[in-house]
Amino acid sequence: MTLANPIALWLLAGLPLLWLLAWRSRRLHSPNRLAAVALVRSLIVVFLAIAMAQPVVFQRSLKTSVVYAIDVSRSVSSSFLGQALDWAGAANDRYRPAQARYLVFGDGARLLESADQVLSVAVTVDDVQHAVSSDGAISPNASSSDGPIGQSATDMEAALNVAMFGFAPHHARRLVLITDGNQTRGDIWRALPRLQTEGVRVFAMPAAVSADIDAWVESIGFPVGVRKQEPITIRVTIRSLTKVASIVELADGRRVLGKRKITLHSGENVIAFQTRLLKMGNNDLTARVRADGDHVTENDVLTHSVWAGPRPKVLYVEGMPESARYLSEALRAHHIDVTVVTAQTLNQDAAVLTGHDAVILSDVYMHDLSPESVRQIDVFVRERGGGLVFAAGESTYGKQGYSNSELERLLPVRFEGKRKRRELDLVLLIDRSHSMRGRKLELAKTAALSTLDLLEEQHRLSVVGFDSRANIVVPLDEVGNKRRAEDLIASMTASGQTDIYPALAMARRMLAESTASTKHVILLSDGVTAPLPGRAATNSADEIHAKIQAERAEEMRRSGAAAPSDSTPKLTFDSGTIEGLVAGLAEDDVSLSTVAIGAKPNLDLMSAIAELANGKAYVAKSDAEMPGLFVSETRRLLGESIVEEPFRPVVGNRGAALAGLDFASGPPLKGFVMTRPKQFSDVLLRAPKDQPLLATTHYGLGKTAAFLSDVKNRWSAEWLEWEGYGRLWSQVVRDVIPRRSPGGLTWRVSREGSDAVLELTALSGDHSYRNSLLPKVRATSPDGLSSMLMLRQVAPGEYRARTPIGAGRAKPYRFELLEGGGVAKTEVAKAGARTLSYTWTDEYRALPPNNTLLRALSVQTGGAFAPRAEDVFADHGDGGMAPRPLWPWFVSAALLLFLFDILVRRSPWLTGERLFAFVARLRRSRG
């Protein structure tokens, strides 16, 4: 019990006054009469005071109040409305609730008193006003004094809040929610606490969707940071209610990027289009789907704005500039701007890195890079987010190269030091004819001495100088302390004509009894040799190549399978020819490499000899290159950090850099550098013995890649003609370049429900956040009306704004960044404008009923999902507590006592004296 007006109880304070007046009248009345009257009048005052305090007692009510909330949005079948009204009418007739009301909702909600009013509610479809008829269909030209309800949205939160006003007070509250559960505006969970607090039980009934066959464009996905003319994959997501044949098309304005005939499956379908954006700046991509039997055409088209940045800019540092054309031309053919420089240029002006997205280091000696250049490359990658591509080559030699260097810290691999030496018997055949006089012979001696320096004491070396005859300069023996061999090499002199035959014959005799695991000959000459009288003529180089190919083909035919590319054919030549001697060396497991020198060397013969003996053919384009070529060949033989043998790469982890490339069917590489991958690197390609060939890693804000072969006409000679060469390197470069500009502004516009969301990121040139800006954006609607939006800072360097937009517009909204508030004019020009299309609302996404949401809402409020009528009207013990006022009872009691008081005062026989006298006489008579 509660008191509505407890202040009235102060009237009880007047009771002492009542008794005081009675005491002062004690001489006029008998004591008994006086006490009886005072008692009656005191009770009257008490009852009146309690009545004026308005006491109320609360009792549970068994009455039920029900609200039928019916979804009339576009996503719900219009014919379902009639079924819902019939169900509600039948339930009311059977269970007779104390109160029943109706609520219809779409983008708004309206509470109604009867089912007849539901049929007269006006709704808008595509800005045309209609009314709902008794069969659930819609008819045009309806009117409503309260304004129409739009079918362009489902605002279940608003519907639940309005429904709260429809319940009668102190009744058990039942809300029958008839909807597909696909809310496109508001948040139903914000209304849940109020439903629970006020004891409203929700009984959700899933409604039928508006279409049986429908397919629509859900979204258009594209990579972040798209560049002009970059090969990209655009993924169009199509949702379909059923399995249906369709045509999906993607266009950039009037240019069709792709068209696919596809059978859509029920649910989500992703169709990928490989394309390029030819225009820098804003590109409006439009996806369209045409499905058989689909009559809902409003959701068949979706347009998305994509901003394409400028073409990537790459700084290419090449150790051998004359070889830079291979990679640079391939990258330019794939729409990447390339600037070729040398290490010296980089050392002289480290600022040359500015304005580039990535730097390529190819076959550059570590000692050719100054410490300042290395530091600038480190800053470029780590702090500015630039990309680095390292390509190995002849300059990468264990500890003499990049091992433990400052540049190695940036790369995803660690370079090997020197490895265990092999057993080696090496014979150097050095041309000392008249053509080698002077500087050439001195450089040849240097080449021999450099080779000697690489050998260890247990290795065996011989040096043979030849003209028309062969002369042993250094006998084949262990190197030892090398002093004697150095003196003998230095004593060589030039004379006579060139004849290669006797030198080869002497090398074969020397190595005939050799037991070393590696037996090798290096021949240095111009290859211009004439046979002496009486010796068989030498075959031409073309004849040698043709014979090699013929023997290999015959071996393949006999074995019935492809012979290995490095197999040694058993060729037959006249033993009196150079070719016969070389074939004999190959039969004895002696390999032979050639170094061609001179102004007009016989390159065909020298390369044919090397091929015949499974060796390498080198060409010294200048005399100064001789020592380096000897060193390279000796390192290869010793099995240090370089491995020179044909192989095909094996894919480790296939990422974006390897997309669309088939290395198994491509040509082989001819060599690579031994390295070890770092802990967190990603090995994309592998060489033989599980060695890394192409690896990537993140370093600071940037990304680096290391390719452990070369990119030019030595190890990658056969790759240069491969169609995958340019594609691979363009994809590797694009994979390491930053996907947003290293400085300036990047921003985007997206749609969330019926709002446009603007997001801007502001960075300085050193990649630090720019705070306290006041960016402004001009928003222009399809009607041409403009408004100004201020973006507020929500995080370091991040700014955001939200503005409502209207659906069903044929033209897009346009958003332009404005100068001012800390934003420079040049930044506005680079950032560009954005557009946002909103041709249809989410109500045209014919999704199946969201039973999960409806079930959860029912359970959280104590209702039931997909209920029967008896479930709705069952007694759940939750009837409202109805108030019952008690003041009439106290007023009635006071009135009765007042009448009794009058009776006592007007009837003396009811007074105490008469009563006591009567009692006394009765006692005396008995006594």
C-alpha angles and dihedrals in degrees: 000000000000134000117230094193108024092164089077089073088079085081087077087071087076094066095090088055090054092054091045091057090048092053092051089055094053094112093055096053138033116263094245094050092046093052093049093051093046091051094051093048091048091055090050090055092047093050092047092049091050091047091051089051086062103223115207128196118202120219129179113260121221093201121114128215117193132189120195108208109196124191112224097172124131094262094062121079110256091217090059091070093072091050091051093051091048091051092049092047093051091049092051093049092052103040101028101213116206089240134010126184135172131225126191120193143178120137085347137015136236128193115219136187101220144018090249090063090054090062092055097051113120119229131184124228115185090343092306117118119233140163132228116248129208093262091055096254124122126244127196132244098039123156134205130186091215095050128256128290113238120231093204095094143026110225103181093166091060091045093055093047092051091046090062089071092056099068122097113237119262094013131120103265121225123178115192105198112198108187145112089248094232101131116193098176133038126003121272092203092065088065094049098085091054092048090052094045094051094043099244114162114209120212107191120203116189112232127216116260121244099247138039096196116035137139124182141176106260100181147334114230126195137165122275117258099018114196130209113275091001115147104245138170115233114196118206114198115210123186121202134184093213142011105281140156113249147160119236119197132185121197139176102212104304094341112098109220096186146336127205134188106212141160107236119216125214109278128012122002123184118201117190122211121193109211148129132239107231097191127070112225128023118009121183108213116196123196121195132186127194113189126184112258094009108139096171098090098163093083098042095094131056128176125200128185116229124188115214117201127209123289114279117267118216131190107213115201108190125187091206105038093190088065096048093092094077097062098029093053091046092052093047090051086058093052099261118133111230131195113192118208138156128242088255091058090051091050092050096049117017088177087077085089090068114106095020127113097207142006126219121206111195125181093333119156111237092228089057090066116079119225089248092054091051090049091051091050088051091052091044092057103030102041105021097041095237125155128246126200116189118195118188128218142144090323094066106088118155115261091354088062131034102329110128090356127141090249092054088067090068096050130084093234140057118226121236122244122218114315132213112297121245127226104267139183108187128184120191115203107197122187108229099172124134090276089064097058121130122359095005094060092045090053089047088054089049089052090053092047091049089052090050091053091058094054125089127224096267095052117097122226136182128183119202121188115200142184116149086333133036120243124188106231096173117019118229103268142121112297095233113168091345094224096111092045091050092053092049093049091049090055094064117123134187127246144130134025129306122265117160096186100078092046092054091046091053091048090053092051091049094052097039093096096034117130097186118127090232121043115178142166127202114200118200114191146109089248093232099133132152121202117240120243113284096029123109117259118263117247117244119255091248090054091051092050092046092050092049091052092046093051091048092050090050091051090051090050093051094047094043090225139076112281117231113270091238096046116130113235117220097237126185119219134159105276089222093066133078089247091054091054092048091049088051090053090052091051088053090053091251114142123206132201126190133215111199117206138170137066095285109017123179093249094171093058095042093050091044091053091049092048092048091054097040093250138123127269115217129184121207103212088190132020090246090065094066098087092047093051091050090049092049092050093046092050089052091053093048091054097234123150094316124075116190111190132113115267141151118233119247119218113244106174115002110219137157091289091064100040114142096002124128109198095173092067095036126093120279129256117234103217149354143189122258113242141151122235118239120242100263100031123118113229108209100171130027132204126208118307089028092288117159115254103169119019134164136195141168118253116187108309093338140064132235134199130195123202109191096201124059132264100224145061101306114060092003095043094121092042092062091075094041115107089223094060097082093037093053095050095043089052093047091051093046089048094059100039117098116264092217129041114273089234141010128041132327121181143163140192122220136169125244111182107306094341133089112224118205118199125182131184118199121196133170125228092270090052095253121139120266110219137184094036122149103211118188129200129194111220117200119192124213087259090062095251114140131205135177121241126195117210114216125208114255100168139000105308092350124116129181142183136175129204132175119248133189126242131228096047118149093206125054129248114251126215123192126187111228133214117254139054091079094315114120125219092243090054091052090053092050095044094053130188129300132213131204125197121206105173096150137018130237088260087080090062097098095208121169116258113290094237092166092062094042093048092049092049091050093049094046092054097042095253131115136254118240091358132192118235092255090056091058096050099036118121106259094172091250102112115144121263104249117205119237114197116220100191094097090061093051092046090051091050091050090050093052091049090049090055090047089052090056091048092052092050094047099042113063092185087067091056122105097249095061091044095050092046091052090051092050094051089049091056094047093051090054092048 
